[in-house]
Amino acid sequence: MATTTSITSTYAGEFAGKYVSAALLSGNTIANGLIEVKPNVKFKEVLKVVSIDGITANATCDFSDTSTVTLTERVIEPKQLQVNLELCVNNFRSDWEAESMGFSSHDNLPKTFSDYFIGRISQKVAQKTEQDIWSGTDGAGAFDGFVTLLAADAGHTGAKKITGQAVTAANVIAELGSVVDAIPSSLYGNDELFMYVSQNIFRAYKRALGGFQAGGLGAAGVNAQGNNQDIDIQYFDGVKVVACNGLADNKVIATLKSNLFFGTGLLSDHNEVKVLDMSDLDGSSNVRFIMKYSAAVQYSIVGDIVSYGLGL
């Protein structure tokens, strides 16, 4: 009979930051370095935008201004969020005991039930954060994502805001092509330029590369191997393509990585993670999980962004 599990530790302070880091940074967007992370934003931070017109002029003997410098700003203000859960230990103990006894092929197994429990909840927080980064809408337990911010920005309009349609393997080449065509010439060729695409578009592009004759790529596909291959997608027309799990279907955002920001108080003292064993307090078999953190996203220059399918 297994020894009765009792949680006696409380996690807070410096060590708490490691757990919050795991929760916030394990989503594929941040973990893969696809946007800029601004930690230690305790309240809000201003993103300065500099615009310079007419930088050069004909030479004269006198000093005369050659251009106009315009400073504008955007503000990133992380929203305070929390997770409060109370769960019965008995519902999880059997899984943890199986792992701790070695009945698993995974490495870095949790040595205590506390670690196991935190790991499970952190995975859920990471998934929710990934979704909010791209598609979140400010409300209970959520913050505005890039899609929401762009849809509400009056400065994001015209040819850079493509209406879009349902993307399939038959039309994905044409639709991604329309995004590339709308990218400003000043950005094209920049090493930081990405097309952030939804999973369904990424899959459709792979299928087209594997062989979809109506898409103009030939029935035999890349290397004449058809669909029976794992195609390593890196580029479309010279632009890096990455799938972002938080983007809803049929959506693309194209811009420089350095134009997209994720702000958080990740490394500040606002973070707090606790696992509390309630057995000594009320005699129950319940455990309370408490996590506090902050998160928000923002872009700096809307004119450097091309979007596809925001309204779909």
Phi, psi and omega per residue, in radians:
M1 nan 2.306 -3.072
A2 -1.213 2.594 3.091
T3 -1.132 2.421 3.134
T4 -1.089 2.302 -3.112
T5 -1.529 2.296 3.081
S6 -2.348 2.196 3.140
I7 -1.532 2.074 -3.098
T8 -2.009 -0.074 -3.044
S9 -1.824 2.627 3.059
T10 -2.155 2.247 -3.097
Y11 -1.786 2.172 3.100
A12 -2.766 3.047 3.070
G13 1.271 -2.472 -3.020
E14 -1.050 -0.765 -3.102
F15 -1.144 -0.503 3.127
A16 -1.031 -0.630 -3.120
G17 -1.010 -0.571 3.141
K18 -1.152 -0.676 3.130
Y19 -1.239 -0.724 3.099
V20 -1.130 -0.652 3.079
S21 -1.027 -0.789 -3.139
A22 -1.078 -0.685 -3.103
A23 -1.213 -0.758 -3.051
L24 -1.449 -0.540 -3.004
L25 -1.723 0.035 -3.098
S26 -1.613 -0.113 2.989
G27 -1.179 2.663 -2.973
N28 -1.190 -0.480 -3.122
T29 -1.129 -0.887 -3.095
I30 -1.402 -0.707 -3.104
A31 -1.049 -0.558 -3.128
N32 -1.629 0.140 3.086
G33 1.149 0.635 -3.054
L34 -1.497 -0.268 3.043
I35 -2.422 2.925 -3.129
E36 -1.428 2.406 3.109
V37 -1.873 2.222 3.092
K38 -1.987 1.710 3.127
P39 -1.462 2.997 3.070
N40 1.068 0.553 3.008
V41 -1.570 1.684 -3.021
K42 -1.306 -0.577 -3.139
F43 -2.241 -1.247 3.071
K44 -2.672 2.786 3.125
E45 -2.424 2.438 -3.108
V46 -1.616 2.285 3.059
L47 -1.755 1.914 -3.103
K48 -1.359 2.370 3.101
V49 -2.090 2.126 -3.095
V50 -1.888 2.233 3.084
S51 -2.122 2.202 -3.115
I52 -2.158 2.150 3.136
D53 -1.874 2.593 3.017
G54 0.904 1.049 -2.990
I55 -1.199 -0.461 -3.096
T56 -2.034 2.745 3.096
A57 -2.634 2.933 3.085
N58 -1.148 2.496 -3.104
A59 -1.240 2.458 3.060
T60 -2.405 3.075 3.098
C61 -1.393 -0.288 -3.073
D62 -1.832 2.803 3.031
F63 -1.484 2.211 3.116
S64 -2.524 2.366 3.129
D65 -0.963 2.321 -3.121
T66 -1.825 -0.085 -3.091
S67 -2.785 3.021 3.073
T68 -2.010 2.202 3.117
V69 -1.806 2.151 -3.139
T70 -2.029 2.184 3.111
L71 -1.858 2.135 3.017
T72 -2.182 3.044 -3.089
E73 -2.608 2.690 2.985
R74 -2.232 2.600 -3.042
V75 -1.988 2.313 3.015
I76 -1.902 2.142 -3.055
E77 -2.254 1.665 -3.123
P78 -0.998 2.396 3.131
K79 -1.593 2.367 3.109
Q80 -1.286 2.214 -3.101
L81 -2.277 2.813 3.129
Q82 -2.653 2.774 3.022
V83 -2.190 2.133 3.064
N84 -2.169 1.985 -3.127
L85 -2.298 2.554 3.007
E86 -2.272 2.012 -3.068
L87 -2.237 2.692 3.115
C88 -1.426 2.232 -3.123
V89 -1.000 -0.657 -3.036
N90 -1.063 -0.437 -3.121
N91 -1.319 -0.270 -3.063
F92 -2.071 -0.335 -2.979
R93 -1.055 -0.687 -3.082
S94 -1.106 -0.693 3.110
D95 -1.135 -0.771 -3.124
W96 -1.138 -0.719 -3.136
E97 -1.111 -0.670 3.123
A98 -1.090 -0.769 -3.141
E99 -1.178 -0.768 -3.076
S100 -1.175 -0.385 3.110
M101 -1.519 -0.058 3.057
G102 1.732 0.183 -3.135
F103 -1.496 0.894 -3.124
S104 -2.741 2.624 3.128
S105 -1.660 0.000 -3.081
H106 -1.426 2.626 3.067
D107 -1.586 2.963 3.075
N108 0.954 0.877 -3.138
L109 -1.247 2.588 3.134
P110 -1.160 2.259 -3.122
K111 -1.491 -0.276 3.090
T112 -2.283 2.760 3.104
F113 -1.100 -0.583 3.125
S114 -1.007 -0.837 -3.139
D115 -1.100 -0.717 3.135
Y116 -1.059 -0.794 -3.086
F117 -1.148 -0.773 3.119
I118 -1.091 -0.710 3.136
G119 -1.052 -0.742 -3.138
R120 -1.084 -0.836 -3.096
I121 -1.218 -0.643 3.138
S122 -1.066 -0.611 3.088
Q123 -1.063 -0.704 3.135
K124 -1.199 -0.689 3.108
V125 -1.116 -0.724 3.128
A126 -1.085 -0.725 3.134
Q127 -1.118 -0.766 3.138
K128 -1.156 -0.698 3.129
T129 -1.109 -0.745 3.106
E130 -1.030 -0.750 3.124
Q131 -1.142 -0.737 -3.111
D132 -1.201 -0.587 -3.140
I133 -0.938 -0.699 -3.082
W134 -1.787 -0.734 -2.956
S135 -2.110 0.122 -3.065
G136 -1.176 2.656 3.040
T137 -2.230 2.207 -3.062
D138 -0.948 2.177 -3.126
G139 -3.092 -2.733 -3.128
A140 -1.125 2.025 3.061
G141 1.215 0.427 -3.105
A142 -2.577 2.864 3.075
F143 -2.343 2.784 -3.125
D144 -1.126 2.251 3.082
G145 -1.614 3.125 -3.096
F146 -1.065 -0.692 -3.137
V147 -1.088 -0.767 3.136
T148 -1.135 -0.768 -3.132
L149 -1.112 -0.753 -3.131
L150 -1.183 -0.685 -3.122
A151 -1.100 -0.512 -3.102
A152 -1.655 -0.048 -3.061
D153 -1.551 2.003 -3.129
A154 -1.135 -0.353 3.137
G155 -1.408 -0.169 3.125
H156 -1.741 1.725 -3.033
T157 -2.713 -3.074 3.074
G158 1.251 -2.580 -3.033
A159 -1.175 -0.345 -3.131
K160 -1.442 -0.127 3.098
K161 -1.997 1.551 -3.039
I162 -1.477 2.267 -3.088
T163 -1.059 -0.867 3.090
G164 1.445 3.069 3.118
Q165 -2.728 3.101 3.074
A166 -1.118 2.189 -3.048
V167 -1.674 2.309 3.097
T168 -2.268 3.064 3.095
A169 -1.108 -0.410 -3.114
A170 -1.349 -0.489 -3.081
N171 -2.094 0.024 -3.031
V172 -1.082 -0.602 -3.135
I173 -1.142 -0.778 3.138
A174 -1.164 -0.701 -3.079
E175 -1.241 -0.743 3.060
L176 -1.146 -0.588 3.080
G177 -1.081 -0.637 3.126
S178 -1.157 -0.554 3.090
V179 -1.205 -0.820 3.136
V180 -1.063 -0.698 -3.134
D181 -1.092 -0.491 -3.092
A182 -1.540 -0.145 -3.138
I183 -1.219 2.260 3.138
P184 -1.001 2.513 -3.128
S185 -1.051 -0.503 -3.125
S186 -1.200 -0.318 -3.131
L187 -1.740 -0.537 -3.059
Y188 -1.094 2.280 -3.097
G189 1.664 -0.201 3.094
N190 -1.214 2.362 -3.082
D191 -1.148 -0.324 -3.129
E192 -1.634 0.062 -3.115
L193 -1.366 2.240 3.123
F194 -2.287 2.617 2.839
M195 -1.844 1.934 3.106
Y196 -1.564 2.032 -3.018
V197 -2.109 2.739 3.085
S198 -1.306 2.875 -3.095
Q199 -1.081 -0.686 -3.088
N200 -1.176 -0.585 3.089
I201 -1.240 -0.703 3.113
F202 -1.065 -0.757 3.126
R203 -1.157 -0.706 3.137
A204 -1.109 -0.669 3.119
Y205 -1.150 -0.718 3.087
K206 -1.072 -0.743 -3.124
R207 -1.142 -0.684 3.115
A208 -1.118 -0.711 3.111
L209 -1.168 -0.513 -3.133
G210 -1.312 -0.248 3.102
G211 2.276 1.612 3.083
F212 -2.465 1.702 -2.919
Q213 -1.027 -0.613 -3.123
A214 -1.144 -0.360 3.111
G215 -1.476 0.025 3.070
G216 1.443 0.223 -3.082
L217 -1.860 0.018 3.126
G218 1.495 2.474 -3.063
A219 -1.152 -0.439 -3.091
A220 -1.392 -0.300 3.085
G221 1.269 -2.997 -3.129
V222 -1.050 2.342 3.128
N223 1.007 0.365 3.133
A224 0.971 0.569 -3.130
Q225 -1.899 0.044 3.109
G226 1.072 -2.610 -3.088
N227 -1.509 -0.020 -3.106
N228 -1.555 1.064 -3.137
Q229 -2.860 2.744 3.077
D230 -1.774 1.750 -3.050
I231 -1.450 2.188 3.132
D232 -1.489 1.727 -3.109
I233 -1.461 2.187 3.089
Q234 -2.250 -0.545 -3.032
Y235 -2.439 2.747 2.905
F236 -2.395 2.067 -3.116
D237 0.876 0.679 3.092
G238 1.484 0.029 3.139
V239 -1.911 2.325 3.130
K240 -1.099 2.407 3.132
V241 -2.067 2.212 3.108
V242 -2.323 2.445 3.084
A243 -1.539 2.265 3.118
C244 -1.988 2.071 -3.037
N245 -1.090 -0.418 -3.100
G246 -1.468 -0.176 3.130
L247 -1.394 2.287 3.086
A248 -1.218 2.848 -3.086
D249 -0.941 2.551 3.007
N250 1.148 0.565 -3.133
K251 -2.216 2.493 3.107
V252 -2.419 2.431 2.968
I253 -2.220 2.174 -3.136
A254 -2.050 2.158 3.111
T255 -2.973 -3.125 3.059
L256 -1.361 2.489 3.069
K257 -0.963 -0.683 -3.098
S258 -1.261 -0.038 3.126
N259 -1.668 -0.153 -3.094
L260 -2.012 2.307 -3.047
F261 -2.233 2.464 2.967
F262 -2.035 2.079 -3.128
G263 -1.892 2.480 -3.132
T264 -2.757 2.755 3.006
G265 -1.578 0.533 -2.986
L266 -0.823 -0.770 -3.053
L267 -1.773 0.145 -3.131
S268 -1.642 3.070 -3.101
D269 -1.416 0.153 3.065
H270 -1.362 -0.279 -3.098
N271 -1.375 2.470 3.140
E272 -2.682 2.239 3.060
V273 -2.270 2.223 3.132
K274 -2.401 2.502 2.950
V275 -2.132 2.049 -3.044
L276 -1.992 2.172 3.052
D277 -1.481 2.063 -3.063
M278 -1.524 -0.044 -3.045
S279 -1.074 -0.651 -3.136
D280 -1.354 -0.246 -3.097
L281 -1.693 -0.744 -3.101
D282 -2.285 0.100 3.093
G283 1.351 0.108 -3.115
S284 -1.522 3.030 3.061
S285 -1.786 0.440 -3.068
N286 -1.604 2.651 3.065
V287 -2.217 2.356 3.100
R288 -1.837 2.304 3.125
F289 -1.950 2.196 -3.088
I290 -2.259 2.107 3.083
M291 -2.280 2.332 3.085
K292 -2.248 2.323 -3.117
Y293 -2.759 3.138 3.101
S294 -2.429 2.650 -3.093
A295 -2.799 2.588 3.047
A296 -2.930 2.823 3.046
V297 -2.230 2.779 3.096
Q298 -2.851 2.697 3.019
Y299 -2.028 2.813 -3.089
S300 -1.737 -0.860 -3.056
I301 -2.057 1.846 -3.089
V302 -1.175 -0.487 -3.139
G303 -1.186 -0.234 3.127
D304 -1.723 0.323 -3.106
I305 -2.133 2.325 2.991
V306 -1.998 2.291 -3.141
S307 -2.104 2.731 3.120
Y308 -2.388 2.225 2.992
G309 1.287 0.479 -3.117
L310 -1.047 -0.593 -3.059
G311 -1.566 -0.016 -3.090
L312 -1.378 nan nan
